[in-house]
Structure formats: C-alpha cells, structure tokens
Amino acid sequence: MLRLGHRFLHSLHIPLRMTRLSNGLKVVSQFRAGESATVGMSVRAGSRYENDMNNGVAHFLEHTVFKGSEKRSERVLEKEAESMGAQLNAFTSRDMTAYFVRLMGKDAAWGVDVVTDILSKPLLSKTALDRERNVILAEATEVDHQYREVIFDVLHENVFSGESLARTVLGPASNIQSMTREQIREYLNKYYIPRRMVFGACGPIAHEKLVDWVAESFGTSVAGEINVGSEETTIDAHRLLKEEEETTGICHFRGGIDARVARPDTPFAHVLLAVEGPTHSSPDFVVFEILRTLIGSYDTQGGSMDGIMSPFLRPYVADGLADGILPFVVPYRETGVFGLYLYGNPSSVREMVSKMYKDWMGLCLSITEDELQRVKSRVKSMYLLSLEDTMLTWESFGRQITTIGRSVPPHEWFARLDAVDLEHVQSVADRYFHPDRMSMAVMGQIANVPSLQELVKS
C-alpha cells in the first residue's frame, strides 16, 4: 500500500495562482522548478456548442488558427517554433478546445505571445481554409477506420439523441466541405471571449510575469488576484453553466439503447457497454476512477496498458476471450458516461460480452476491503506520475477551472480517495448500475453479439 509522509504531501501542494484581467480572462499558473514548461489557452468551446448547420466548426477553427495571424505567417510561426525546439499543439472535444506550447521555460514569453496572437488575430484566409478543408476530410477518412473512436461517437449519437452531446467533433463531411470563413469567424466571436477562456502555465514561470505578458497581449489590465478555490470562482462557473443550460440545453443519458453498425471492413466485433457516469463536480467521480483502475486495460498488441494485469482481466486474457478491453470515464457538466470498450474475434464475442456484462454489473458488490485499498494506492501512484509532466498538469487544471471554476489540489484528491469505503462503492452501484439504465453500441462483425435484451434477461 502506498504511504506518503506529511512532508511529501506538503511538497505536492504547490499552489495554483489565479488572476482575473479586466476583460474577464483568468490567468492561472503553477510554478514548477526545472527547464521545461507548458503554456496555453483552454476555451469552453467544442461540438456541443455547435448546431446541425455548423457542426465541426470548433475543430475546423482549431486547425486554421495555426495557419497564420496578422502578425505571423504560417512559415514564420514554423521557423520560430523550430528555432526554439517548441511544440505547438491543440485538441478539440465535445466541451473544450485547448491550444498549448511545450517549450523551455526561458522561452515562455514567446509561447504566450504565439498562443494569444493566433487566437486573437487569426487570418483565416480562404487559401488556408481550403487547404485545411482537405486535411480535415482526409483526417475524417482516417478516423472512420479507427473503430474505437467511431464507436464512441455512435454511442453518443444514440444515448444523447437530439441533444448537444450527440454531435461529433469532426462533424459530417458535408459540413466540412461547405464550411465558410463567415461561419468560423462567427463561432470565434461568439465563444472565444475572455470569460470563457483560461490562460494557464506550468513550469519555471513567475506568475506576475505571466499575467503581464497575457494582459499586454490582449491590451487589457489586471483586475486582481483571486483564490483558486474561492466562492467567487465557483459562483462564476455556476453562472456560466446556467447560461449554457439555456442555450445548449441539458443532456440526459438514455438507458436501453442498443445501437448497431455492421462494418465488414474490420475482422473484429467492437462493443461498448455503458451506464450514466459522474459529472465533472460529482463526489462520485473518485469512485468511478477507482472502478476504472480496478478493471484495468488490456490490448493483445501491447499487453496491459499500465504494466499491471488486473485480476479482473486475467480470465479474459487467459481464455483468449478478448483482444482488447478499455474502461473509461467521461464526465460532462450535467451528466457523464462510464463504460467498457471491448473488441474480439466474432467467434468468441458472445461469450466475451455475456461474461463481461455479468462481471461488470457485479463489480461493486464483489470488491473486498483489501482490493479497495490496493486500488486506491494504485490510483494515487498513477496520479503522482502524471504530476511530473507539465503538459498533463496544465491540461488538468485548465480543464477543471474551465468547467467547474476551481482545480482540485493533490492533498484534496488524496483525501477524497482515502474517504472512499465499501459503503460508498455500494452506494454508487445502487444509483448507477441498473440493467435498465445500461446502453450499448456494437460495430463491425455484429452477428454473434448478444442483444442488450438478452444480456439483461441473463
């Protein structure tokens, strides 16, 4: 069992500092001794903030901002990054878009200037849009053969049918082909506004300098420093969430869905079993992280994905029932998705899915006190390893502050883990793990996959 001394716990509690600028933008940093750093912007924007006509615009925008600004051409940006050994990247999800630079701490001022520059003054030229249109269409074709990605979209499209979380990040090909500069600019102007954005940095960067750089880039002043965990930040987050409920609606996970897509181009049967999961701020989130770790991950090509074969997975691996098993927790502001992705040979898929359904439904009831303590230690060790990476740390606190208004510090996360007992686990089972609340998605060689109705009856 992992045991941490008080001195070590104190050293983990490196405080976040947050300053609000006069325009509403939040600037957050965590000082980290060393040479490397990550700086970037987290934006409350993604496919759930789109509509049927512009679905895919958030991802399209993510691609095009790197193609030049009023200050830098694409070529100049590439040369500057290359000369500093910096890595520019971005990602778009259903509820967040992020732009970041991994670089040496001494070059942080340049990184701040680049990120703020491309987001505040992108050129969005017709030439760049047309070039990226072809890149995104090629990406969509490639993603269509990444069955794990596609089946997650199939699940979302069905359990959130008619709601904002049903929309895919890439959007339909017809939207990509017809996307206009005006649509992209309209989305940028509507959602890339200071109160929806958090600029963050993790590394050897003084908070005061970071604030000055960001304020100068946006031509604004400093309103004042605020406590990251204060009531003010959570009130801000709740106010914004209330506004979004009125514009994007509240999504509801639907049980009883059995969505199937035959795909003869894959030799496997791909299956997702899912129930509603925790929200970003739910006290149950920590239990789902424990359950995800208890299950473990496995793939025939790489073995156990975290280096340790869990007892839960051993029968599936020993008997050759599954080629891959991946548990997942995806929280959103008002709901979430918790489940298992499985794939395997069509000849053994019926046994694999039937066994997994029974084992999964009984997971919370079968866990022992010793297992619970072992898994809690494992969750802690994985968390500690993630803190060594400035990018992972930046992404974590950026996402949390963007979505719930505060970041959970290590000592609080550990306290939440320590507080989980078998009674809490049982409570999660009672509230989430009901057969009539389960849904599934199936793709590929689907003929031998048992139906959801068969699984529930069994």
Buried (B, 14 or more C-beta within 10 A) or exposed (E): EEEBEEEEEEEBEBEBBBBBBEBBBBBBBBBBEEEBBBBBBBBBBBBBBBEEEBBBBBBBBBBBBBBBBEBBEBEEBEEBBEEBEBEBBBBBBBBBBBBBBBBBBEBBBBBBBBBBBBBBBBBBBEEBBEBBBEEBBEBBEEBBEEBBBBBBBBBBBBBBEEBBBBBBBBBBBEBBEEBEBEBBEEBBEEBBBBBBBBBBBBBBBEBEBBBBBBBBBBEBEBBEBBEBBEEEBBEBBEEBBEEBEEEBBEBEBBBBBBBBBEBEEBEBBBBBBBBBBBBBBBEBBBBBBBBBBBBBBBBEEEEBEBEEBBEBBEEBBEEEBBBBBBBBBBBBBBBBBBBBBBBBBBEBBBBBBBBBBEBBBEBBEEBEEEBBBBBBBBBBBEBBEEBEBBBEBBBBBBBBBBBBBBBBBBBEBBEBBEEBEBEBBBBBBEEBBBBEBBBBBBBBBBEBBBEBEBBBEE
